Amino acid sequence: MFRFEYTTYLLALWMVPVLILIYILYLRYQHKQLSRLGEQDLLNRLVKGKDPYRQHIRFGFLITAIASLILALANPQWGNKKEKVKAKSSDVFIALDISQSMMAEDISPNRLERSKRLTQNIIHALRGNRIGLIFFAGNAYLQMPLTQDYSAAQLFVASANTSQAGTQGTAISEAINLAQRAYEKEKPNQRALIIITDGESHDLDAIQVARDAHTEGLVIFTIGVGTSEGAFIPYKTNSGTQYKRDENDQVVKSSLNTSLIEELASVGGGDAYLIGEGNKIVTGIKKAIDRIEKQDVEQRAFTDYASYFQYLLALGLILILIEVLIPQGASE
Protein backbone atom coordinates (compact mmCIF):
# COMPACT_ATOMS: atom_id res chain seq x y z
CA MET A 1 0.00 0.00 0.00
CA PHE A 2 1.29 3.42 -0.95
CA ARG A 3 1.14 6.27 1.54
CA PHE A 4 2.74 9.56 2.53
CA GLU A 5 4.09 9.42 6.08
CA TYR A 6 3.74 13.17 6.70
CA THR A 7 0.63 14.27 4.81
CA THR A 8 0.56 17.80 6.22
CA TYR A 9 3.56 18.69 4.06
CA LEU A 10 1.43 18.01 0.97
CA LEU A 11 -0.47 21.22 1.71
CA ALA A 12 2.65 23.08 0.59
CA LEU A 13 1.95 21.86 -2.97
CA TRP A 14 -0.40 24.86 -3.22
CA MET A 15 2.82 26.83 -3.69
CA VAL A 16 3.24 25.31 -7.16
CA PRO A 17 0.14 26.79 -8.89
CA VAL A 18 0.63 30.05 -6.99
CA LEU A 19 4.21 30.39 -8.23
CA ILE A 20 3.13 29.54 -11.78
CA LEU A 21 0.46 32.26 -11.61
CA ILE A 22 2.99 34.79 -10.28
CA TYR A 23 5.38 33.88 -13.08
CA ILE A 24 2.70 34.36 -15.75
CA LEU A 25 1.68 37.71 -14.28
CA TYR A 26 5.33 38.78 -14.16
CA LEU A 27 5.80 37.91 -17.85
CA ARG A 28 2.73 39.92 -18.78
CA TYR A 29 3.90 42.87 -16.71
CA GLN A 30 7.37 42.65 -18.25
CA HIS A 31 5.96 42.54 -21.78
CA LYS A 32 3.69 45.51 -21.08
CA GLN A 33 6.57 47.58 -19.72
CA LEU A 34 8.87 46.75 -22.65
CA SER A 35 6.16 47.50 -25.21
CA ARG A 36 6.16 51.10 -24.01
CA LEU A 37 9.78 51.50 -25.08
CA GLY A 38 9.23 51.11 -28.80
CA GLU A 39 8.59 48.74 -31.70
CA GLN A 40 9.21 45.01 -31.36
CA ASP A 41 12.17 45.05 -33.82
CA LEU A 42 13.90 47.72 -31.74
CA LEU A 43 13.27 45.78 -28.54
CA ASN A 44 14.71 42.62 -30.06
CA ARG A 45 17.93 44.49 -30.82
CA LEU A 46 18.02 46.02 -27.33
CA VAL A 47 17.65 42.67 -25.61
CA LYS A 48 19.87 40.77 -28.04
CA GLY A 49 21.13 37.56 -26.51
CA LYS A 50 18.16 37.04 -24.24
CA ASP A 51 16.30 33.81 -24.96
CA PRO A 52 12.73 33.73 -23.54
CA TYR A 53 12.46 30.00 -24.20
CA ARG A 54 15.42 29.30 -21.93
CA GLN A 55 13.76 31.45 -19.28
CA HIS A 56 10.66 29.25 -19.48
CA ILE A 57 12.71 26.06 -19.40
CA ARG A 58 14.63 27.25 -16.33
CA PHE A 59 11.39 28.09 -14.55
CA GLY A 60 9.99 24.66 -15.49
CA PHE A 61 12.99 22.95 -13.91
CA LEU A 62 12.72 25.13 -10.80
CA ILE A 63 9.00 24.56 -10.23
CA THR A 64 9.39 20.80 -10.77
CA ALA A 65 12.26 20.79 -8.28
CA ILE A 66 10.11 22.56 -5.68
CA ALA A 67 7.31 20.01 -6.14
CA SER A 68 9.81 17.14 -5.84
CA LEU A 69 11.27 18.52 -2.60
CA ILE A 70 7.81 18.98 -1.08
CA LEU A 71 6.91 15.37 -1.94
CA ALA A 72 10.22 14.27 -0.46
CA LEU A 73 9.35 16.01 2.82
CA ALA A 74 6.04 14.10 2.90
CA ASN A 75 8.10 10.87 2.62
CA PRO A 76 6.35 8.56 0.13
CA GLN A 77 6.31 4.99 1.38
CA TRP A 78 5.29 1.62 0.04
CA GLY A 79 4.19 -1.21 2.30
CA ASN A 80 6.25 -4.31 1.63
CA LYS A 81 5.20 -6.63 4.44
CA LYS A 82 1.56 -7.40 5.19
CA GLU A 83 0.54 -9.55 8.15
CA LYS A 84 -2.52 -10.42 10.20
CA VAL A 85 -2.39 -8.46 13.42
CA LYS A 86 -4.65 -8.21 16.44
CA ALA A 87 -5.13 -4.93 18.21
CA LYS A 88 -7.31 -3.35 20.85
CA SER A 89 -9.36 -0.63 19.23
CA SER A 90 -12.15 1.83 19.88
CA ASP A 91 -14.38 3.25 17.17
CA VAL A 92 -14.25 7.03 17.10
CA PHE A 93 -16.20 9.36 14.84
CA ILE A 94 -15.19 13.01 14.58
CA ALA A 95 -18.09 15.27 13.58
CA LEU A 96 -16.82 18.57 12.14
CA ASP A 97 -19.10 21.58 11.73
CA ILE A 98 -18.69 23.08 8.23
CA SER A 99 -21.55 25.58 8.43
CA GLN A 100 -21.05 29.17 7.25
CA SER A 101 -20.77 30.47 10.82
CA MET A 102 -17.49 28.53 11.11
CA MET A 103 -15.92 31.15 8.84
CA ALA A 104 -16.22 33.77 11.60
CA GLU A 105 -12.83 35.23 12.49
CA ASP A 106 -13.16 35.71 16.25
CA ILE A 107 -10.30 33.20 16.49
CA SER A 108 -7.41 33.28 14.03
CA PRO A 109 -7.45 32.64 11.13
CA ASN A 110 -11.08 31.52 11.42
CA ARG A 111 -13.09 28.91 13.29
CA LEU A 112 -13.01 26.28 10.55
CA GLU A 113 -9.27 26.43 9.93
CA ARG A 114 -8.52 26.17 13.65
CA SER A 115 -10.93 23.24 13.90
CA LYS A 116 -9.25 21.46 10.99
CA ARG A 117 -5.82 21.79 12.61
CA LEU A 118 -7.16 20.44 15.90
CA THR A 119 -8.93 17.57 14.14
CA GLN A 120 -5.70 16.54 12.44
CA ASN A 121 -3.91 16.56 15.80
CA ILE A 122 -6.65 14.40 17.33
CA ILE A 123 -6.43 11.90 14.46
CA HIS A 124 -2.68 11.65 14.96
CA ALA A 125 -3.11 11.12 18.72
CA LEU A 126 -5.77 8.41 18.27
CA ARG A 127 -3.73 6.17 15.96
CA GLY A 128 -4.51 2.58 16.81
CA ASN A 129 -8.25 3.24 16.92
CA ARG A 130 -10.62 3.19 13.99
CA ILE A 131 -11.48 6.73 12.92
CA GLY A 132 -14.48 7.96 10.93
CA LEU A 133 -15.40 11.46 9.74
CA ILE A 134 -18.75 13.23 9.61
CA PHE A 135 -19.15 16.75 8.24
CA PHE A 136 -22.33 18.58 9.11
CA ALA A 137 -24.15 21.85 8.58
CA GLY A 138 -27.87 21.85 7.73
CA ASN A 139 -27.47 18.10 7.18
CA ALA A 140 -24.89 15.53 8.22
CA TYR A 141 -22.66 13.74 5.70
CA LEU A 142 -20.62 10.57 6.19
CA GLN A 143 -17.30 11.78 4.79
CA MET A 144 -15.29 8.69 5.70
CA PRO A 145 -16.42 5.40 7.33
CA LEU A 146 -14.51 3.86 10.20
CA THR A 147 -10.99 3.02 9.08
CA GLN A 148 -7.37 2.97 10.14
CA ASP A 149 -6.28 4.82 7.03
CA TYR A 150 -5.11 7.88 8.91
CA SER A 151 -3.46 9.49 5.89
CA ALA A 152 -6.80 9.53 4.06
CA ALA A 153 -8.49 10.98 7.14
CA GLN A 154 -5.94 13.78 7.30
CA LEU A 155 -6.48 14.64 3.64
CA PHE A 156 -10.27 14.68 4.01
CA VAL A 157 -9.96 17.08 6.94
CA ALA A 158 -7.48 19.32 5.12
CA SER A 159 -9.93 19.73 2.22
CA ALA A 160 -13.00 20.45 4.38
CA ASN A 161 -14.81 23.69 3.47
CA THR A 162 -18.24 25.28 3.79
CA SER A 163 -19.11 24.72 0.12
CA GLN A 164 -19.36 20.98 0.85
CA ALA A 165 -22.54 21.64 2.82
CA GLY A 166 -25.69 21.30 0.73
CA THR A 167 -27.75 23.33 3.18
CA GLN A 168 -26.80 25.72 5.96
CA GLY A 169 -27.53 25.23 9.65
CA THR A 170 -26.04 23.21 12.50
CA ALA A 171 -27.70 19.79 12.54
CA ILE A 172 -25.98 18.28 15.58
CA SER A 173 -28.69 15.69 16.18
CA GLU A 174 -28.32 14.45 12.60
CA ALA A 175 -24.57 14.06 13.11
CA ILE A 176 -25.18 11.98 16.25
CA ASN A 177 -27.80 9.80 14.53
CA LEU A 178 -25.55 9.29 11.51
CA ALA A 179 -22.70 8.16 13.75
CA GLN A 180 -25.02 5.73 15.54
CA ARG A 181 -26.10 4.19 12.25
CA ALA A 182 -22.50 3.84 11.09
CA TYR A 183 -21.31 1.93 14.17
CA GLU A 184 -21.50 -1.83 14.34
CA LYS A 185 -24.66 -2.62 16.31
CA GLU A 186 -23.34 -5.78 17.95
CA LYS A 187 -20.42 -3.90 19.52
CA PRO A 188 -21.93 -1.09 21.56
CA ASN A 189 -19.29 -0.56 24.23
CA GLN A 190 -16.24 0.95 22.52
CA ARG A 191 -17.74 3.91 20.69
CA ALA A 192 -17.02 7.61 20.96
CA LEU A 193 -18.11 10.72 19.09
CA ILE A 194 -16.16 13.99 19.09
CA ILE A 195 -18.27 16.98 18.02
CA ILE A 196 -16.38 20.11 16.94
CA THR A 197 -18.73 23.08 16.52
CA ASP A 198 -19.51 26.65 17.48
CA GLY A 199 -22.79 25.34 18.88
CA GLU A 200 -24.84 27.90 17.02
CA SER A 201 -27.72 25.49 16.64
CA HIS A 202 -31.48 25.76 16.44
CA ASP A 203 -31.61 21.98 16.72
CA LEU A 204 -33.92 21.53 19.71
CA ASP A 205 -33.57 17.73 19.62
CA ALA A 206 -29.78 17.67 20.01
CA ILE A 207 -29.72 17.23 23.81
CA GLN A 208 -32.29 14.44 23.86
CA VAL A 209 -30.63 12.65 20.92
CA ALA A 210 -27.27 12.85 22.74
CA ARG A 211 -28.84 11.48 25.94
CA ASP A 212 -30.46 8.57 24.07
CA ALA A 213 -27.21 7.79 22.24
CA HIS A 214 -25.30 7.64 25.51
CA THR A 215 -27.78 5.14 26.96
CA GLU A 216 -26.91 2.94 23.96
CA GLY A 217 -23.19 3.08 24.76
CA LEU A 218 -21.95 6.15 22.89
CA VAL A 219 -19.63 8.57 24.71
CA ILE A 220 -19.84 12.13 23.37
CA PHE A 221 -17.07 14.72 23.64
CA THR A 222 -17.59 18.30 22.53
CA ILE A 223 -15.19 21.04 21.50
CA GLY A 224 -16.52 24.60 21.35
CA VAL A 225 -15.08 26.81 18.62
CA GLY A 226 -15.26 30.62 18.80
CA THR A 227 -15.72 33.23 21.50
CA SER A 228 -18.66 34.49 23.53
CA GLU A 229 -18.10 37.96 22.03
CA GLY A 230 -18.55 36.46 18.57
CA ALA A 231 -17.87 37.91 15.13
CA PHE A 232 -19.59 38.65 11.84
CA ILE A 233 -19.82 35.86 9.25
CA PRO A 234 -17.90 36.70 6.04
CA TYR A 235 -18.45 35.25 2.59
CA LYS A 236 -16.85 35.95 -0.77
CA THR A 237 -18.64 37.63 -3.69
CA ASN A 238 -17.48 39.04 -7.02
CA SER A 239 -17.38 42.49 -5.44
CA GLY A 240 -15.30 41.35 -2.46
CA THR A 241 -16.00 40.19 1.08
CA GLN A 242 -19.55 40.61 2.35
CA TYR A 243 -21.13 39.70 5.69
CA LYS A 244 -24.16 37.55 6.30
CA ARG A 245 -27.41 39.45 6.99
CA ASP A 246 -30.74 38.38 8.43
CA GLU A 247 -34.22 38.89 6.94
CA ASN A 248 -34.22 42.46 8.31
CA ASP A 249 -30.95 43.22 6.48
CA GLN A 250 -29.04 43.38 9.78
CA VAL A 251 -25.51 42.00 9.88
CA VAL A 252 -25.53 38.66 11.69
CA LYS A 253 -23.11 38.14 14.57
CA SER A 254 -22.22 34.57 15.48
CA SER A 255 -21.23 33.68 19.05
CA LEU A 256 -20.08 30.48 20.72
CA ASN A 257 -22.94 28.66 22.45
CA THR A 258 -21.01 27.44 25.49
CA SER A 259 -24.06 26.15 27.35
CA LEU A 260 -24.99 23.78 24.50
CA ILE A 261 -21.40 22.54 24.23
CA GLU A 262 -21.30 21.73 27.94
CA GLU A 263 -24.76 20.15 28.10
CA LEU A 264 -24.15 17.87 25.11
CA ALA A 265 -21.02 16.48 26.77
CA SER A 266 -22.77 16.19 30.12
CA VAL A 267 -25.68 14.07 28.85
CA GLY A 268 -23.31 12.23 26.50
CA GLY A 269 -21.03 11.04 29.31
CA GLY A 270 -17.94 12.79 27.94
CA ASP A 271 -16.03 16.02 28.46
CA ALA A 272 -16.47 19.51 27.05
CA TYR A 273 -13.58 21.66 25.87
CA LEU A 274 -12.99 25.05 24.31
CA ILE A 275 -10.65 25.18 21.34
CA GLY A 276 -8.38 27.67 23.09
CA GLU A 277 -7.33 24.94 25.53
CA GLY A 278 -4.94 23.58 22.89
CA ASN A 279 -3.00 20.44 23.78
CA LYS A 280 -5.17 19.83 26.84
CA ILE A 281 -7.96 18.83 24.46
CA VAL A 282 -5.91 16.21 22.62
CA THR A 283 -4.39 14.65 25.74
CA GLY A 284 -7.71 14.71 27.62
CA ILE A 285 -9.67 13.03 24.82
CA LYS A 286 -6.92 10.45 24.24
CA LYS A 287 -6.85 9.48 27.92
CA ALA A 288 -10.64 9.23 28.08
CA ILE A 289 -10.87 7.08 24.93
CA ASP A 290 -8.07 4.85 26.22
CA ARG A 291 -10.34 4.09 29.19
CA ILE A 292 -13.29 3.09 26.99
CA GLU A 293 -13.84 -0.65 26.65
CA LYS A 294 -12.05 -1.80 23.52
CA GLN A 295 -12.58 -4.65 21.11
CA ASP A 296 -10.11 -7.07 19.59
CA VAL A 297 -9.71 -6.24 15.92
CA GLU A 298 -8.00 -8.68 13.56
CA GLN A 299 -6.89 -7.20 10.28
CA ARG A 300 -4.32 -7.56 7.58
CA ALA A 301 -2.04 -4.60 7.91
CA PHE A 302 1.30 -3.49 6.56
CA THR A 303 3.85 -3.81 9.35
CA ASP A 304 6.83 -2.54 7.40
CA TYR A 305 7.16 0.36 4.98
CA ALA A 306 10.01 1.31 2.68
CA SER A 307 10.67 5.04 2.24
CA TYR A 308 11.44 6.59 -1.15
CA PHE A 309 11.99 10.24 -0.23
CA GLN A 310 15.65 10.03 -1.23
CA TYR A 311 14.79 9.63 -4.92
CA LEU A 312 12.60 12.73 -4.94
CA LEU A 313 15.20 14.63 -2.94
CA ALA A 314 17.90 13.70 -5.45
CA LEU A 315 15.63 14.62 -8.36
CA GLY A 316 14.88 18.02 -6.82
CA LEU A 317 18.55 18.82 -6.21
CA ILE A 318 19.55 17.70 -9.73
CA LEU A 319 16.84 19.89 -11.28
CA ILE A 320 17.99 22.88 -9.25
CA LEU A 321 21.56 22.28 -10.40
CA ILE A 322 20.43 22.07 -14.05
CA GLU A 323 18.40 25.25 -13.66
CA VAL A 324 21.46 27.08 -12.32
CA LEU A 325 23.72 25.82 -15.13
CA ILE A 326 21.40 26.81 -17.98
CA PRO A 327 22.50 30.26 -19.21
CA GLN A 328 19.85 32.95 -19.43
CA GLY A 329 20.87 34.25 -22.82
CA ALA A 330 21.33 32.62 -26.16
CA SER A 331 24.89 31.80 -27.08
CA GLU A 332 26.53 34.05 -29.63
TAHUKA-V77901 format. One record per residue. N is the residue number from 1. SS is DSSP state (H for helix, E for strand, L for the rest). PSI is psi in degrees with one decimal (999 if undefined). OMEGA is omega in radians with two decimals (none if undefined). Layout:
n = <N,N>
ss = <SS,SS>
psi = <PSI,PSI>
omega = <OMEGA,OMEGA>
This chain:
n = <1,2,3,4,5,6,7,8,9,10,11,12,13,14,15,16,17,18,19,20,21,22,23,24,25,26,27,28,29,30,31,32,33,34,35,36,37,38,39,40,41,42,43,44,45,46,47,48,49,50,51,52,53,54,55,56,57,58,59,60,61,62,63,64,65,66,67,68,69,70,71,72,73,74,75,76,77,78,79,80,81,82,83,84,85,86,87,88,89,90,91,92,93,94,95,96,97,98,99,100,101,102,103,104,105,106,107,108,109,110,111,112,113,114,115,116,117,118,119,120,121,122,123,124,125,126,127,128,129,130,131,132,133,134,135,136,137,138,139,140,141,142,143,144,145,146,147,148,149,150,151,152,153,154,155,156,157,158,159,160,161,162,163,164,165,166,167,168,169,170,171,172,173,174,175,176,177,178,179,180,181,182,183,184,185,186,187,188,189,190,191,192,193,194,195,196,197,198,199,200,201,202,203,204,205,206,207,208,209,210,211,212,213,214,215,216,217,218,219,220,221,222,223,224,225,226,227,228,229,230,231,232,233,234,235,236,237,238,239,240,241,242,243,244,245,246,247,248,249,250,251,252,253,254,255,256,257,258,259,260,261,262,263,264,265,266,267,268,269,270,271,272,273,274,275,276,277,278,279,280,281,282,283,284,285,286,287,288,289,290,291,292,293,294,295,296,297,298,299,300,301,302,303,304,305,306,307,308,309,310,311,312,313,314,315,316,317,318,319,320,321,322,323,324,325,326,327,328,329,330,331,332>
ss = <L,E,E,E,L,L,H,H,H,H,H,H,H,H,H,H,H,H,H,H,H,H,H,H,H,H,H,H,H,H,H,H,H,H,H,L,L,L,L,H,H,H,H,H,H,H,L,L,L,E,L,H,H,H,H,H,H,H,H,H,H,H,H,H,H,H,H,H,H,H,H,H,H,H,L,E,E,E,E,E,E,E,E,E,E,E,E,E,E,L,E,E,E,E,E,E,E,L,L,H,H,H,H,L,L,L,L,L,L,L,H,H,H,H,H,H,H,H,H,H,H,H,H,H,H,L,L,L,L,E,E,E,E,E,E,E,L,L,L,E,E,E,E,E,E,E,E,L,L,H,H,H,H,H,H,H,H,H,L,L,L,H,H,H,L,L,L,L,L,L,L,H,H,H,H,H,H,H,H,H,H,H,L,L,L,L,L,L,L,L,E,E,E,E,E,E,E,L,L,L,L,L,L,L,L,H,H,H,H,H,H,H,H,H,H,L,L,E,E,E,E,E,E,E,L,L,L,L,L,L,E,E,L,E,E,E,E,L,L,E,E,E,E,L,E,L,L,L,L,L,E,L,E,E,L,L,L,H,H,H,H,H,H,H,H,H,H,H,E,E,E,E,E,E,H,H,H,L,H,H,H,H,H,H,H,H,H,H,H,H,H,L,L,L,E,E,E,E,E,E,E,E,E,E,E,E,E,L,H,H,H,H,H,H,H,H,H,H,H,H,H,H,H,H,H,L,L,L,E,L,L,L>
psi = <132.5,143.0,163.3,128.9,-37.9,83.2,-24.3,-28.1,-23.0,-22.6,-25.9,-12.2,-17.2,-22.3,-32.7,-56.6,-31.7,-44.8,-37.3,-42.6,-43.0,-41.3,-44.0,-43.7,-37.2,-42.5,-40.6,-41.8,-43.2,-44.1,-40.7,-42.5,-42.2,-34.2,-19.9,-14.9,-23.3,-166.3,157.8,-38.5,-42.8,-42.5,-39.2,-37.0,-36.3,-36.3,31.6,135.2,-14.4,128.9,106.2,-29.1,-38.9,-35.5,-43.6,-40.4,-43.9,-43.4,-38.7,-44.0,-43.6,-45.4,-34.2,-36.8,-42.2,-45.4,-40.6,-41.3,-36.8,-45.4,-33.9,-40.1,-35.7,-12.7,80.8,137.2,154.3,125.3,129.0,7.7,112.4,128.5,160.8,126.6,149.6,139.2,153.9,128.4,144.8,159.0,119.2,121.1,140.2,119.0,113.5,125.9,121.9,26.5,163.7,-31.7,-18.8,-4.1,-4.9,144.7,33.3,-13.4,147.9,141.9,-30.0,172.0,-42.6,-44.5,-40.4,-38.3,-39.0,-42.6,-44.8,-42.2,-42.6,-37.0,-39.1,-44.2,-43.8,-40.9,-28.0,16.9,137.6,-23.5,161.4,132.2,137.5,157.5,134.8,128.5,139.9,150.6,-108.9,-23.7,168.6,142.2,128.9,101.7,-35.0,124.4,172.9,129.4,166.6,20.3,83.6,-29.9,-43.1,-40.5,-42.6,-40.7,-39.2,-43.1,-43.0,-31.0,0.3,135.6,164.6,-22.4,-12.6,-13.9,124.3,-36.5,154.0,156.4,-169.9,82.8,74.1,-41.3,-36.7,-38.1,-41.2,-46.5,-39.5,-41.4,-43.2,-40.4,-28.6,-18.3,159.2,121.1,-32.9,-2.4,79.1,0.8,15.3,37.4,140.4,150.7,127.0,116.8,122.4,112.3,161.7,-4.1,10.6,79.3,140.2,20.2,96.4,-18.0,-7.7,-43.4,-46.2,-39.1,-40.9,-41.0,-45.0,-39.9,-37.3,-35.9,-21.6,7.8,-1.5,133.0,127.2,124.9,146.4,145.8,115.8,133.5,122.8,-168.1,160.3,-27.0,-33.0,-175.1,163.5,160.2,105.9,155.1,152.8,138.9,174.9,-26.8,3.8,-162.1,129.1,171.2,141.3,138.4,154.5,-172.8,-17.0,12.6,26.8,138.8,130.0,132.5,127.6,131.1,152.3,129.8,83.0,-39.1,-40.1,-41.1,-45.5,-40.3,-38.5,-44.7,-36.3,-50.0,-19.4,-0.6,10.3,-155.6,151.7,140.2,162.1,143.4,-23.8,-9.0,-7.8,-126.6,-22.0,-34.8,-50.6,-47.8,-38.8,-46.1,-41.0,-44.7,-42.2,-42.2,-31.2,-25.9,-16.3,141.6,130.8,161.5,155.1,125.5,121.9,128.1,156.3,121.4,150.2,124.7,-5.4,132.6,140.6,133.7,144.6,20.9,-30.4,-30.9,-41.3,-36.9,-45.9,-43.0,-44.5,-43.8,-38.6,-42.7,-37.7,-42.3,-44.0,-43.3,-39.2,-37.0,-21.2,121.2,150.2,-39.9,163.4,144.2,146.7,999>
omega = <3.12,3.08,2.92,-3.08,-3.10,-3.00,-3.10,3.12,3.14,3.10,3.14,3.10,3.05,3.10,-3.04,3.11,3.12,3.13,3.10,3.12,3.12,3.14,3.13,3.12,3.11,3.12,3.13,3.12,-3.14,3.13,-3.14,-3.14,-3.13,-3.11,3.11,-3.06,-3.14,-3.12,-3.07,3.13,3.11,-3.13,3.14,3.10,-3.12,-3.09,-3.13,3.14,3.13,-3.08,-3.12,-3.14,3.09,3.09,3.14,-3.14,3.12,3.14,3.10,3.08,-3.08,-3.08,3.08,3.10,3.13,3.12,3.14,-3.13,3.09,3.11,3.09,3.10,3.14,3.08,3.05,-3.11,3.07,3.13,-3.10,3.09,-3.09,-3.10,2.99,-3.13,3.04,-3.12,3.01,-3.02,2.93,3.08,-3.03,2.98,3.01,-3.14,-3.07,3.10,3.09,3.11,-3.06,-3.13,3.12,3.05,3.11,-3.00,3.07,2.89,-2.99,-0.13,2.95,-3.05,-3.06,-3.13,3.09,3.14,3.13,3.12,3.14,3.14,3.12,3.09,3.12,3.12,3.13,-3.10,-3.06,3.07,-3.04,3.05,3.03,-3.06,3.01,-3.10,3.01,3.01,-3.12,3.00,3.05,3.04,3.10,-3.06,3.07,-3.08,3.13,3.10,-3.12,-3.07,2.99,3.05,-3.03,3.11,3.11,3.12,3.13,-3.13,3.09,-3.13,-3.11,-3.09,-3.10,3.09,-3.04,-3.13,3.10,-3.13,3.12,3.11,-3.12,-3.09,3.11,-3.02,-3.10,-3.13,3.10,3.11,3.13,3.14,3.13,3.10,3.14,-3.14,-3.07,3.10,3.07,-2.99,-3.04,-3.12,-2.98,-2.92,-3.14,-2.99,3.10,3.09,3.10,-3.12,-3.14,-3.00,3.00,3.06,-3.12,-2.97,2.98,-3.11,-3.05,-3.09,-2.97,-3.10,-3.12,3.11,3.11,3.13,-3.14,-3.14,-3.14,3.11,3.11,3.02,-3.11,3.04,-3.04,3.02,3.12,3.08,-3.14,-3.07,3.13,3.14,3.11,3.09,3.06,-3.14,3.08,-3.06,-3.10,2.96,-3.04,3.00,3.12,-3.12,3.12,-3.12,3.05,3.13,-3.08,3.13,3.11,-3.09,3.09,3.13,3.07,3.13,-3.09,3.07,-3.10,-3.14,3.10,3.10,-3.05,-3.09,3.11,3.12,-3.10,-3.09,3.10,3.13,-3.12,-3.13,-3.13,3.07,-3.13,-3.11,3.09,3.13,2.95,-2.98,3.12,-3.12,2.97,-3.04,3.10,3.14,-3.07,-3.12,3.14,-3.14,3.14,3.14,-3.13,-3.13,3.06,-3.14,-3.14,3.11,-3.06,3.11,3.02,-3.14,3.06,-3.12,3.00,-3.07,3.06,-3.13,-3.14,-3.14,3.03,-3.12,-3.11,-3.12,-3.03,3.14,3.10,3.09,3.12,3.12,-3.14,-3.12,3.11,3.14,3.09,3.12,3.11,-3.13,3.14,-3.06,3.13,3.14,-3.14,-3.06,3.07,3.13,-3.12,none>
